Amino acid sequence: MQLTFLGTGGVTGAPVPGCDCLACLRALSDRRWHRAPCSALIEAGKERILLDAGLPQLAQRFPPGSLSRILLTHYHMDHVQGLFALRWGIGRPIPVWGPPDEKGCDDLYKHPGLLDFRPSLTPFVPHAFGELQVTPLPLQHSKLTHGYLFNWQGARLAWLCDTCGLPPDTADFLRGQRIEHLVIDCNDPPREAAGNHNDITRALAIIERLQPRFAWLTHLSHEMDNWLQDNPLPDNVLPARDGMTLSLGVVQPVTV
């Protein structure tokens, strides 16, 4: 199984228009530091799964027929905005799975086009997509949100974004898993008040509790990128970058 980070940014992405902080100036001068909306492509066997759909040019990048299905963490605009153009394509319907949010986002349910919204998967119950097992995991966010545990032939990758801390049931469930790669929300530098996303202190506490082999920080704001320039991370914790690919047991930076 491979997971490619299509975007690793927070809601503003990077560079932030009009911002002259060091992180945004670096992203302006070097596209390797750009951060698009947080999303990923998962490839396992015959499955080609889009995890969240916030890329603005999604329809151009993944024309109808190129995806086996779409998994959504939640229905905030920065995670679904690419669906608004993709739905009007011509071709086979695209199965879409997400949390049981009755409102969804705007008129996606009312005018789905190619999008074939399916009944929500049951939390903590593995579901088979071919040989890939996918288990939804409740998260803590301002909108009903699911993370996912991916199990490919016994190797596990957990995607926990968007969240601030973890619900006790999710934390307890994951403590019983041997996780090779943990992808974790880390929007902010250290802060005292709990918000809508992890800060680095909360993200590192989750990593310490779950003990993955590798942990990857995503949903990174430009403030977090500035903090990372001056502060080291533990050896097995790294900031993800757009275009980076994870394989179970191997890390290979690539451009998609």
Backbone torsions as a table, in degrees:
resi	resn	phi	psi	omega
1	MET	NA	142.4	175.0
2	GLN	-127.7	142.1	172.4
3	LEU	-122.0	122.9	177.7
4	THR	-108.5	125.3	177.2
5	PHE	-73.2	109.3	175.7
6	LEU	-81.8	-29.3	176.9
7	GLY	-155.2	144.2	-176.5
8	THR	-131.1	15.1	-174.9
9	GLY	-94.8	163.1	170.9
10	GLY	-76.9	-167.1	-173.8
11	VAL	-61.6	-29.5	179.8
12	THR	-86.4	-16.6	-173.8
13	GLY	65.2	-166.7	176.2
14	ALA	-153.6	136.1	3.1
15	PRO	-75.1	153.0	176.2
16	VAL	-84.1	126.1	-178.5
17	PRO	-53.4	129.2	176.6
18	GLY	84.2	-5.5	-177.6
19	CYS	-89.0	135.1	178.7
20	ASP	-114.6	26.8	174.7
21	CYS	-69.9	165.4	-176.3
22	LEU	-60.2	-40.7	-178.8
23	ALA	-65.1	-41.4	-178.6
24	CYS	-72.3	-37.6	176.0
25	LEU	-64.6	-38.2	177.2
26	ARG	-64.0	-43.1	179.6
27	ALA	-66.8	-33.1	177.0
28	LEU	-66.1	-36.1	-175.6
29	SER	-90.2	-15.9	-175.7
30	ASP	-144.5	110.9	-175.3
31	ARG	-64.2	-15.8	177.3
32	ARG	-64.1	-17.9	-179.4
33	TRP	-102.9	4.6	172.9
34	HIS	-63.0	147.6	173.9
35	ARG	-131.1	112.1	176.6
36	ALA	-86.2	171.2	178.0
37	PRO	-54.1	143.8	-171.7
38	CYS	-63.5	118.6	-179.3
39	SER	-167.8	170.2	-177.7
40	ALA	-154.9	160.4	172.1
41	LEU	-114.3	128.5	-179.9
42	ILE	-112.5	127.7	179.8
43	GLU	-124.4	120.1	-178.0
44	ALA	-149.6	113.3	-176.4
45	GLY	60.5	-125.6	178.9
46	LYS	-89.4	-2.0	-178.3
47	GLU	-83.9	136.2	173.2
48	ARG	-134.4	97.1	-167.4
49	ILE	-110.6	128.7	172.5
50	LEU	-88.7	124.2	178.7
51	LEU	-103.1	103.5	-172.3
52	ASP	71.3	155.4	-165.7
53	ALA	-137.0	46.3	-177.2
54	GLY	-89.6	-5.8	-179.6
55	LEU	-65.6	125.0	-177.0
56	PRO	-59.9	-35.8	-178.0
57	GLN	-99.7	36.9	-175.6
58	LEU	-58.8	-41.4	-177.0
59	ALA	-63.8	-33.2	178.0
60	GLN	-76.3	-33.1	-176.9
61	ARG	-78.8	-36.8	-177.6
62	PHE	-129.8	81.8	179.5
63	PRO	-66.2	161.2	179.4
64	PRO	-51.0	134.9	-179.3
65	GLY	99.4	-12.4	-176.3
66	SER	-94.6	-8.5	178.6
67	LEU	-119.5	142.0	175.1
68	SER	-82.5	-29.9	178.8
69	ARG	-171.9	171.2	177.3
70	ILE	-126.1	133.5	172.8
71	LEU	-111.3	130.1	178.5
72	LEU	-111.2	139.1	173.3
73	THR	-80.5	-38.6	-179.6
74	HIS	-169.7	179.8	-170.7
75	TYR	-109.9	30.6	167.7
76	HIS	-71.9	149.0	-171.8
77	MET	-57.5	-38.8	-177.7
78	ASP	-70.1	-2.7	177.0
79	HIS	-113.6	-4.4	-178.2
80	VAL	-135.9	-2.2	-170.4
81	GLN	-60.4	-28.9	179.1
82	GLY	-66.7	-19.5	-179.6
83	LEU	-69.3	-24.5	-174.1
84	PHE	-65.8	-31.9	174.7
85	ALA	-90.3	-39.1	-177.4
86	LEU	-58.7	-35.0	-174.0
87	ARG	-63.7	-22.3	-176.6
88	TRP	-91.6	8.6	176.0
89	GLY	-70.8	174.3	-179.5
90	ILE	-114.5	130.9	179.7
91	GLY	149.0	-162.4	-178.3
92	ARG	-69.7	146.3	175.0
93	PRO	-59.3	148.9	178.9
94	ILE	-108.3	115.3	176.9
95	PRO	-62.0	135.2	179.2
96	VAL	-126.5	127.6	179.7
97	TRP	-120.4	138.6	177.6
98	GLY	-160.6	-177.8	179.1
99	PRO	-68.6	160.1	-176.0
100	PRO	-78.1	69.6	179.6
101	ASP	-96.2	109.1	-174.2
102	GLU	-63.5	-29.5	-177.8
103	LYS	-86.0	-28.3	-177.3
104	GLY	59.4	-132.3	178.2
105	CYS	-140.3	118.8	177.1
106	ASP	53.5	-125.0	-174.4
107	ASP	-110.3	24.4	-178.0
108	LEU	-60.5	-41.6	179.0
109	TYR	-68.9	-38.1	-175.8
110	LYS	-72.1	-36.8	-179.0
111	HIS	-129.5	75.5	-173.0
112	PRO	-78.3	-21.1	-176.1
113	GLY	57.6	-122.6	-180.0
114	LEU	-73.1	-13.9	-172.5
115	LEU	-78.1	120.8	-179.2
116	ASP	-104.3	87.1	-177.6
117	PHE	-69.1	124.4	-176.4
118	ARG	-103.0	159.9	174.9
119	PRO	-57.6	144.3	-175.6
120	SER	-64.0	146.1	174.2
121	LEU	-74.4	148.8	-177.7
122	THR	-80.9	127.2	178.9
123	PRO	-55.3	139.6	176.7
124	PHE	70.3	4.9	177.8
125	VAL	-109.9	118.9	-179.5
126	PRO	-67.1	141.3	178.4
127	HIS	-124.0	136.0	-176.2
128	ALA	-93.0	123.3	166.3
129	PHE	-112.5	96.6	-170.4
130	GLY	62.7	-130.5	178.7
131	GLU	-87.7	-2.6	-178.9
132	LEU	-91.2	126.6	175.0
133	GLN	-97.8	131.3	-178.5
134	VAL	-124.3	125.6	-179.6
135	THR	-119.4	118.0	177.2
136	PRO	-71.5	144.9	-177.1
137	LEU	-132.8	117.7	177.8
138	PRO	-59.6	138.0	177.5
139	LEU	-119.9	177.0	-179.2
140	GLN	-112.4	107.2	-175.8
141	HIS	-151.1	173.3	-179.1
142	SER	-74.5	-14.1	176.7
143	LYS	-128.4	150.6	179.9
144	LEU	-53.2	122.5	-169.7
145	THR	-138.0	139.9	174.5
146	HIS	-117.4	135.2	160.7
147	GLY	-91.1	-177.8	-178.3
148	TYR	-143.8	141.7	168.9
149	LEU	-106.6	122.6	179.7
150	PHE	-105.1	127.0	-179.6
151	ASN	-119.7	112.3	-179.6
152	TRP	-117.6	103.7	177.8
153	GLN	54.6	40.4	176.5
154	GLY	92.1	-12.1	176.6
155	ALA	-97.0	138.7	-169.4
156	ARG	-120.9	139.0	173.7
157	LEU	-129.8	128.1	179.9
158	ALA	-110.0	134.8	178.3
159	TRP	-115.6	113.2	-175.4
160	LEU	-124.0	82.0	-177.4
161	CYS	-156.5	130.7	7.0
162	ASP	-96.3	138.0	-178.6
163	THR	-162.2	153.9	169.2
164	CYS	-121.9	103.5	-169.5
165	GLY	71.4	-168.1	178.6
166	LEU	-133.3	142.5	169.8
167	PRO	-60.6	146.2	-178.0
168	PRO	-54.4	-40.6	-178.2
169	ASP	-64.3	-38.9	178.9
170	THR	-68.0	-43.8	179.0
171	ALA	-61.6	-43.8	-180.0
172	ASP	-64.7	-40.7	179.3
173	PHE	-61.7	-44.7	-176.0
174	LEU	-73.8	-25.0	177.7
175	ARG	-65.1	-21.1	178.2
176	GLY	-89.0	4.4	-177.5
177	GLN	-108.9	148.0	171.1
178	ARG	-95.2	102.9	-172.8
179	ILE	-98.3	123.6	176.7
180	GLU	-80.4	-48.6	179.7
181	HIS	-123.9	128.2	174.1
182	LEU	-115.5	120.0	175.4
183	VAL	-103.0	120.3	-167.8
184	ILE	-129.6	136.5	173.6
185	ASP	-57.9	129.0	176.0
186	CYS	-149.6	71.7	-173.2
187	ASN	-73.0	-30.8	-164.7
188	ASP	-128.4	153.2	166.4
189	PRO	-65.1	177.1	-177.2
190	PRO	-56.4	133.3	175.3
191	ARG	-148.0	154.1	-176.5
192	GLU	-81.5	-45.9	-173.9
193	ALA	-76.8	140.3	174.1
194	ALA	-74.4	137.6	180.0
195	GLY	-124.1	-139.6	-177.5
196	ASN	-96.2	-12.5	-176.8
197	HIS	-139.3	160.4	173.9
198	ASN	-64.3	143.9	158.2
199	ASP	-93.6	178.0	-175.1
200	ILE	-64.2	-33.8	179.6
201	THR	-63.4	-45.8	179.8
202	ARG	-68.7	-39.1	179.1
203	ALA	-62.2	-45.2	-179.9
204	LEU	-66.5	-32.2	177.2
205	ALA	-66.3	-39.2	176.8
206	ILE	-65.5	-42.7	179.6
207	ILE	-61.7	-43.9	178.9
208	GLU	-61.2	-37.6	-177.8
209	ARG	-73.2	-38.6	-174.1
210	LEU	-89.3	-20.8	175.1
211	GLN	54.2	54.2	174.3
212	PRO	-73.3	164.2	174.6
213	ARG	-68.0	-45.2	175.6
214	PHE	-132.2	146.0	173.8
215	ALA	-126.3	140.1	-176.5
216	TRP	-124.7	124.4	180.0
217	LEU	-85.3	131.0	178.2
218	THR	-137.8	-178.3	-171.9
219	HIS	55.5	49.2	-173.3
220	LEU	-90.5	127.8	175.4
221	SER	-82.9	168.2	176.1
222	HIS	-67.0	-30.1	174.7
223	GLU	-63.3	-38.4	178.5
224	MET	-68.3	-39.1	176.8
225	ASP	-62.1	-38.9	176.2
226	ASN	-63.6	-41.8	179.2
227	TRP	-62.6	-40.7	-177.2
228	LEU	-65.1	-23.6	179.9
229	GLN	-68.1	-21.0	-175.1
230	ASP	-119.5	0.5	-173.7
231	ASN	-132.8	123.6	-180.0
232	PRO	-75.1	156.4	176.0
233	LEU	-112.0	161.4	172.2
234	PRO	-56.4	156.0	-172.4
235	ASP	-57.1	-34.4	-175.3
236	ASN	-96.9	11.7	179.8
237	VAL	-116.8	124.9	-177.0
238	LEU	-136.4	147.1	172.5
239	PRO	-75.2	130.5	177.3
240	ALA	-71.7	158.1	177.6
241	ARG	-130.6	146.4	175.9
242	ASP	-56.5	132.6	179.3
243	GLY	91.2	-9.4	178.6
244	MET	-73.8	141.4	178.7
245	THR	-116.4	132.5	173.4
246	LEU	-105.5	132.2	168.2
247	SER	-115.4	156.2	-179.1
248	LEU	-67.3	107.6	-178.8
249	GLY	96.7	-8.8	-176.7
250	VAL	-138.7	146.1	174.2
251	VAL	-121.0	123.3	-178.2
252	GLN	-133.0	106.4	176.0
253	PRO	-65.9	127.7	178.5
254	VAL	-140.2	165.1	173.9
255	THR	-108.3	127.7	-178.9
256	VAL	-94.6	NA	NA
